[in-house]
Structure formats: structure tokens, C-alpha cells
Amino acid sequence: MANEAVIVKGSYATCLAAASVTAAALSGVSDSVTTAILGEANYPLLDFKITNSSGTPVVGKNIDIYRRPSDGTNQSPAPVAANFLTNYVGSITIDDAQATTYYYFYGAANLDPADTFYLVNNNDNALTLALAVRGRTYGPAA
């Protein structure tokens, strides 16, 4: 069929290494999209994979993703958990699984490949969280 498109996806790459994030707290800053997925840095969409490798989550609680915008040369102020959480990207509702668990958030806009990301653990327990990212775009069918 003429003019059809297919989804082109990259591979997940870690942009925020696993670290303990206490309840109601903000993670450390991720690598930039460019650093994490160099060959896909200009894809228009980002897909995130959050891994919980330790800690018992409470079912129905959320992990939020926040963006620290950049224009490639300057960045906006870094988020602060207590009072400065701007540029919300999305939330993942978590289960009470205790083994390594993966959660996915698809289709965040890739506004600038120098952007970095943070996680907020809206849970009652500390969790060991990691964040991976991949680029996604559309290409012509073969």
C-alpha cells in the first residue's frame, strides 16, 4: 500500500541507574536523552521503563516522571520534591509485587534531547528504582 508508515522503536537504555528512593521523595537526575540513546536522540517520542528491584510497593500508589527542560545550552531549575515539581510527564500506577517489576510509560514527547528526568516515589515505602528510555518514531514501510 502506498504511503503507509511503520513504527520504528529503539532499544531501552538505562538513563537513571538503580538507587533507593525513599517514600514521597525525588530520585536523582537521569542522563540526558542524548547520552542514553545517542542514535535515537532526535526521535519524536520517548518510551520509559521503570524497574523496581527492591522494596515492597503499595498497590495503587504512583511513581511520577518529571522533566527538567533544556534547550541544549541551558536548563531550567532542577525539581525539588517538597515544593518545585514542574514539567510533569506522567504517572505509573504500581502493583504490590515484591520481585523485580517493570512498569512502562509510552509516548512522552521528546521536546529536547538534552532534557533530563526525575522519578517521584509516591509510595509508603522506599523502592529501588531505575529508569530506562528508548526513542520511537514512524518510518516508511518497506
C-alpha positions in Angstrom: 0.0 0.0 0.0 1.3 3.4 -0.9 2.3 6.0 1.8 2.0 3.6 4.7 4.1 4.0 7.8 5.5 1.6 10.4 6.6 2.2 14.0 10.3 2.3 14.5 11.5 1.6 18.0 14.9 1.6 19.6 16.2 -0.5 22.4 15.8 0.5 26.1 18.9 2.1 27.6 19.4 3.0 31.2 19.3 6.7 31.9 18.9 6.6 35.7 20.8 3.8 37.5 19.0 1.8 40.2 19.0 3.7 43.5 16.9 3.7 46.6 14.2 6.4 46.6 12.5 7.0 49.9 8.8 7.3 50.3 7.4 10.6 48.9 10.9 11.6 47.6 12.5 12.6 44.4 15.2 10.4 42.7 18.5 11.7 41.4 18.7 13.2 37.9 18.8 11.0 34.8 21.3 11.1 32.0 20.1 13.3 29.1 18.2 11.6 26.3 21.3 12.2 24.0 23.6 10.4 26.4 21.3 7.5 27.0 20.1 6.8 23.4 22.6 8.6 21.1 21.3 7.1 17.9 17.7 7.8 18.8 18.1 11.2 20.4 16.0 13.0 17.8 13.1 10.5 17.6 9.9 12.5 18.4 8.6 10.1 21.1 10.1 8.6 24.2 9.1 5.4 26.0 10.1 4.9 29.6 10.6 1.7 31.5 10.7 1.9 35.3 12.2 -1.0 37.2 11.6 -1.7 40.9 14.2 -4.1 42.1 13.8 -3.8 45.8 11.3 -2.6 48.4 7.6 -3.6 48.7 5.4 -1.2 46.8 1.8 -0.5 48.0 -0.7 -1.4 45.4 -2.4 1.6 43.7 0.3 4.1 44.5 2.1 6.0 41.8 5.6 6.7 40.5 5.6 10.1 38.7 8.0 11.1 35.9 9.1 14.8 35.7 11.2 16.5 33.1 13.9 19.1 33.5 13.7 21.0 30.2 16.7 22.2 28.3 17.4 24.0 25.1 20.7 22.3 24.6 22.7 25.0 26.3 20.7 26.0 29.4 18.5 24.0 31.7 15.5 25.1 33.8 15.9 24.8 37.6 16.1 21.2 38.9 12.9 20.0 40.6 12.7 19.8 44.4 10.4 17.2 45.8 8.8 19.3 48.5 7.9 22.4 46.6 9.1 22.6 43.0 7.8 19.9 40.7 7.2 21.4 37.3 7.1 19.8 33.9 5.1 16.7 34.8 5.4 13.9 32.2 3.2 11.1 33.5 2.4 8.6 36.2 2.7 4.9 36.6 0.3 3.1 39.0 2.2 0.4 40.7 1.3 -3.1 42.0 2.4 -4.7 45.2 4.8 -7.2 43.5 7.9 -7.8 45.6 10.1 -9.3 42.9 11.7 -7.2 40.2 8.9 -5.5 38.4 8.8 -3.4 35.2 6.4 -0.6 34.5 6.1 1.3 31.2 5.0 4.8 30.1 4.7 5.2 26.4 4.7 8.3 24.1 6.2 11.2 26.0 7.2 14.0 23.7 10.9 14.3 23.1 11.0 18.1 23.3 14.8 18.4 23.5 17.4 15.6 23.6 19.3 17.5 26.4 16.3 17.1 28.7 16.8 15.1 31.9 14.2 13.2 34.0 13.4 12.5 37.7 11.1 10.0 39.4 9.0 10.7 42.4 8.1 7.7 44.6 4.6 8.4 45.8 4.6 5.3 47.9 4.6 4.4 51.6 7.9 2.5 51.3 11.4 3.1 49.9 11.9 1.5 46.5 15.0 0.8 44.5 14.1 2.4 41.1 15.8 2.6 37.8 14.7 4.4 34.6 15.4 3.3 31.1 14.4 5.1 27.9 14.1 4.4 24.2 13.2 6.5 21.2 10.2 5.8 18.9 9.2 7.3 15.6 7.5 6.4 12.3 9.1 5.4 9.1 8.1 4.4 5.6 7.0 0.8 5.1 9.3 -1.4 3.0 
